[in-house]
């Protein structure tokens, strides 16, 4: 059986000289957002974070930060943005009486549409 591809759709619409964006997540929830959020979302660091989380499957945000060679706080902030728009899901696991949040990439494909 073929694996189902999970998609996130981002629509940009021009209105009176500015773009607004709508994020369509797989779970059926839509979010209106400013384009500045989209610019912040599509940075090279976040692309790298998504790649490492998807390919290396770290068991915690801390281990992801170590794999990226970045500060934990910065990685956690990036994950919050990615989680907000449905790119990453945090799965709670417990190890040695501590909660670990495992970042799981929640989409396989992002589709960006610009309506003029």
Backbone torsions as a table, in degrees:
resi	resn	phi	psi	omega
1	UNK	NA	134.7	-178.8
2	UNK	-73.4	144.4	177.7
3	UNK	-71.1	135.3	177.5
4	UNK	-76.6	131.4	179.2
5	UNK	-85.9	127.0	176.5
6	UNK	-92.0	131.4	-176.6
7	UNK	-120.5	150.4	168.5
8	UNK	-122.3	129.5	-178.5
9	UNK	-109.9	133.1	177.4
10	UNK	-121.8	120.3	179.4
11	UNK	-109.7	128.7	174.5
12	UNK	-107.4	133.1	179.7
13	UNK	-127.4	129.7	177.4
14	UNK	-82.7	130.7	176.6
15	UNK	-143.8	114.3	177.3
16	UNK	54.2	42.7	174.4
17	UNK	86.2	4.3	176.2
18	UNK	-132.1	156.8	176.7
19	UNK	-98.8	138.9	167.3
20	UNK	-119.1	154.7	-177.9
21	UNK	-127.6	149.5	175.0
22	UNK	-126.9	126.5	177.8
23	UNK	-97.8	123.4	178.8
24	UNK	-106.5	110.0	-179.8
25	UNK	-92.1	158.9	-179.3
26	UNK	-57.7	-36.9	-175.5
27	UNK	-71.3	4.9	176.1
28	UNK	88.6	-0.2	-179.0
29	UNK	-90.8	134.4	177.2
30	UNK	-109.5	143.8	178.0
31	UNK	-130.0	129.3	171.2
32	UNK	-83.1	144.8	-177.3
33	UNK	-154.3	159.0	173.2
34	UNK	-78.4	153.9	178.8
35	UNK	-64.7	-26.8	177.3
36	UNK	-60.4	-33.2	175.6
37	UNK	-65.0	-39.5	178.6
38	UNK	-64.8	-43.6	177.8
39	UNK	-59.6	-42.5	179.4
40	UNK	-66.5	-36.3	-178.3
41	UNK	-68.6	-37.0	-173.2
42	UNK	-98.7	47.6	178.1
43	UNK	-88.9	162.2	178.1
44	UNK	-63.8	-37.2	179.2
45	UNK	-64.2	-39.2	179.3
46	UNK	-70.7	-35.3	176.2
47	UNK	-63.3	-42.8	178.0
48	UNK	-64.1	-42.8	178.2
49	UNK	-59.5	-46.9	179.3
50	UNK	-61.3	-42.3	-179.5
51	UNK	-62.1	-48.2	-178.8
52	UNK	-66.0	-41.9	179.7
53	UNK	-62.9	-38.4	-178.3
54	UNK	-75.4	-40.1	-174.6
55	UNK	-88.2	-36.8	-176.6
56	UNK	-93.4	-20.1	178.9
57	UNK	48.8	59.2	179.5
58	UNK	-64.7	148.1	-176.0
59	UNK	-83.5	-4.9	178.8
60	UNK	-156.4	165.3	176.3
61	UNK	-64.8	-37.9	179.0
62	UNK	-58.8	-46.4	180.0
63	UNK	-67.1	-34.5	175.5
64	UNK	-62.7	-43.9	178.2
65	UNK	-59.8	-41.0	178.7
66	UNK	-64.7	-42.5	178.6
67	UNK	-62.7	-35.0	-179.8
68	UNK	-81.9	-16.7	-175.5
69	UNK	69.1	33.8	-177.3
70	UNK	-122.4	162.7	176.7
71	UNK	-66.1	137.7	-179.0
72	UNK	-55.9	-45.3	-176.8
73	UNK	-61.0	-42.0	178.9
74	UNK	-65.2	-41.9	179.0
75	UNK	-65.2	-41.5	179.8
76	UNK	-62.6	-40.1	177.9
77	UNK	-63.9	-43.6	178.0
78	UNK	-62.7	-39.9	179.5
79	UNK	-64.5	-38.2	177.6
80	UNK	-58.6	-43.1	178.7
81	UNK	-65.5	-46.7	-178.8
82	UNK	-65.0	-36.7	178.3
83	UNK	-67.6	-41.0	-179.3
84	UNK	-57.9	-35.0	-178.2
85	UNK	-100.9	9.6	172.3
86	UNK	84.7	11.7	179.3
87	UNK	-79.4	-31.4	-178.1
88	UNK	-130.8	142.7	172.8
89	UNK	-118.4	137.0	178.0
90	UNK	-98.6	121.5	-179.8
91	UNK	-103.9	126.2	-177.7
92	UNK	-83.1	127.2	174.4
93	UNK	-129.3	154.4	177.6
94	UNK	-118.0	135.4	179.8
95	UNK	-146.0	124.8	-179.6
96	UNK	52.7	46.9	179.6
97	UNK	60.4	23.4	176.2
98	UNK	-123.0	143.9	175.8
99	UNK	-88.1	127.2	174.6
100	UNK	-110.0	135.1	176.0
101	UNK	-103.6	109.9	-178.1
102	UNK	-89.6	120.9	178.6
103	UNK	-78.9	123.0	179.6
104	UNK	-119.7	125.6	179.0
105	UNK	-69.0	124.1	-169.9
106	UNK	-97.2	4.2	-179.8
107	UNK	-145.3	153.7	177.3
108	UNK	-105.6	-19.3	-171.0
109	UNK	-149.0	139.1	174.6
110	UNK	-120.0	128.6	179.5
111	UNK	-114.0	123.8	178.5
112	UNK	-112.8	124.7	179.7
113	UNK	-118.3	131.7	176.9
114	UNK	-112.7	116.0	178.5
115	UNK	-98.5	120.3	179.1
116	UNK	-104.5	NA	NA
